[in-house]
């Protein structure tokens, strides 16, 4: 009888535990949040030039009350690029870093929220070296002179810059242009403040520190023969 009582007690406890677990599971629900991918700590001297996805669907589980008020801003998916790159091995040769999402990459201030899945399950980042280059500055001029005048000379100050950018964007570059300088009916010397126009937002100006340049024009009267030839 003693053993029978113990068996009934064990069965009763098992039923209670099963009912508690079943009730807990029924109270839990899952939803999918579309979360922006946050990239931190790029490796020194490298830059991300492309990635396969900027948004990730994160499947989370929690109580009905918790999920009812949940928004994408409550969940952050963060990839430490520097750490992943350091551990990437062969990826450094191909310069394509593949990162598989892990639950530890998800940060939230909400208690009781569980991450169950990611879609897509990974992201691929294309990496490039950042390189520096010294380039000449070429003034971009659209000038119209008054009859009887010509441009004797022109120059831009400073005459060169140092820029930095991803290797593919820097390849083959010999010069950088200023913003368009337009003037009409010129008849005298002129100094015009302008700036250089970088060809991509990933390219940055290192030297000079400020994007301030001056185009200097020296205008003189054209010889009569040249003036008559240009203006019959």
N, C-alpha and C positions, 0 to 999 in steps of 0.2 A: 504493500500500500504506500509505503514511504517513497519508493521509486516511482510509482504511478503519480503521486502528487508532484514530484519533481518534474516528471514529463509534462504534466498539464501546465505547470508553471512556466516551463521553457517554451511550450507551444503558445501560451498566452503572450509571453514577452515577444516572441517572434512575430505574432500577429500584430501586436501594438507597434513594433518597430516598422514592419512592412507598411502598415497604414500611415504611420508618420512620414515615411519616405515617399509613399505615393501621394500623400497630401502636399508635401513639399514640392514634388515634381509638378503636380498640377498647378501649383501656385506660381511656378517659374514659367517664363515665356522667353522667346528669342525674337530679336529684330535685327535688321541689317542697317548699319549706318554708313553713309558715304563720307569718308574722312580724308581731308587733305594730307598728303605725305609731307612730313617735315624733315628736312635734311640739315644736319648739324656737323660742324667741325670738318670742313674739307681739308684734305691733306695739303700740306705746305707745298706750293709750287705747282699744284694741280687744280683743275677746274672741271666741274660737271658741265658738259656741253649738250647732253641729251639724256632723257630718261624715259623708260617705256611707259610709265604711268605717273600721273600727279595726284590721282584720287584712288583710294582703296576702299572696297566694301568690307567692313568689319562686322562680323556676326557676333552679337553679344547676348548673354543670358542674364536674366534677373527677375525680380518680382514684378508683378503687374504694376504696382504703385511706382516702382523705380523707373520702369521703362516708359510709363505714361508721360513722364516729364523730361525724359532723356532727349538731348539735342546733340548734334555732331560736335558742338563746341565743348562738350563735357568729356570728349575722348580725344587724345592725341596719339598719333602714330609717329614715332621718332626714330630715325636711323642715324646712328653715329658713323658718318662716312669714313672718318679718319681711322676708327677702330676696325671697321670692315675692310678697308683698303689695306691696312697693315697685316691683316690675316688672310688676304686674298690669294697670295702665291702667284699662280699662273695668270691671274687676271691682270697683273701688272704689265705683262708682255702684250696682251691683247688690248689692254686699256678699256675693257668692258667688265664692270663690277656687277656681279649678280648677288643680290641680297634676298635671302629667304626671311619672310616675316616671322617673328616669334612673339609669343604673348608678352614677354618681358619688354618689348618695344612699345607697348601700349601703356599710356599714363592717364589716370583719371582720379579725381578727388572723391568719387562715389564709392561707397562700400557696398559689397554684395553684387557687384557687376563682374561677370566672367566673360572672357573672350573665348570663343569656340572655333572661329575660322576666319580666313582671309580670302578675298577674291579681288584681284589675282593673288596667288600665294607668294609671289616674289616680285622684285623690281630689278631692272637692268639699268645701270648708269654708265654712260659713255664718258670716259675721262680723257683730258688732254693736258699736256704740260703748258704752263704759262711761260711765255718767252718775252724778252725785252728787245727793243730795236731802236736805233737812232735813225730818224727819217728827216729828209729835207721838207721845208714848208714851201708850198707853191701857192702864190696868191691866185684866187679865182676872180678874174676881172671881167667886167662888162662896162666898157668905157666908150663915151662919145665925146670927141674933142670939138671945140669951136673951130670954125673954118680958119685955116691959116696956122694951126698949131699941131704939134706932134709930141708924142711921149719920148723924151730923150733917154730916160732910164727909170727903173723902179726896183724896189727891193722890199723885203719883209723882215721885220725884227720881232723876236729872235728868228734866225733863219733855219733852225732845226729844233726837233723835239725828241724826247725819249718817251716811248709808249710801251705798254705791256698788254698782252692779250693771249688767248688760246693759240696754239701753234698753227692751226689750220687757217685762222683769220689773219695771221701775221705773214704767212708765206707769200713771197713775191712782192711785198710792199716796198716801194722805194721812196715814196713821199706822201705827205698828207696835205690836203687843200684847206684854205681858209673858207670862211663863209663867203657867199657871193658879194662882191663889192661892185655896186652900180653907181655911176656918175654920168651926168650929161653936161654938154657945153663947157668942157674943161678948157681953161686958158691959163692956168697958173699952177705952181707947185702945190702939192696937197699931201697931208698925212691923215690916214684914215684908220681909226681903231676898229679892230675886228677880232675874230677868234678862229681857231682851227676846228674843222668839222670832222670828228672821228667817225669812221665808217660803220661801227657796230657798237652797241651798248656794252659789250663785253670787253672792249678795248678801253683802257684808261690812260690818261695823260699823267706821266710821272714828272717830267721836266719840260718846261718850267712849271712851277707849282700852280700858277694861275693861268687860266686860258685867256691871256690878253696879248694881242699882237698888233703891230702897226705896219700898214702898207704905206710906203713913201713913194710918191710920184713926182718926177721932175718933168715939167712940161715946158717946151720952148717953141718959139715961132719956127715954122717950117721954112726952108729956103723957098724963094719965089717959084723956082721951077717945079719943086715938089708940090707946092701949094696949088699951082695952076694945073698940074697933072691930076691931083686928087680932086680938085674942084673946078672943072672946066667951065 
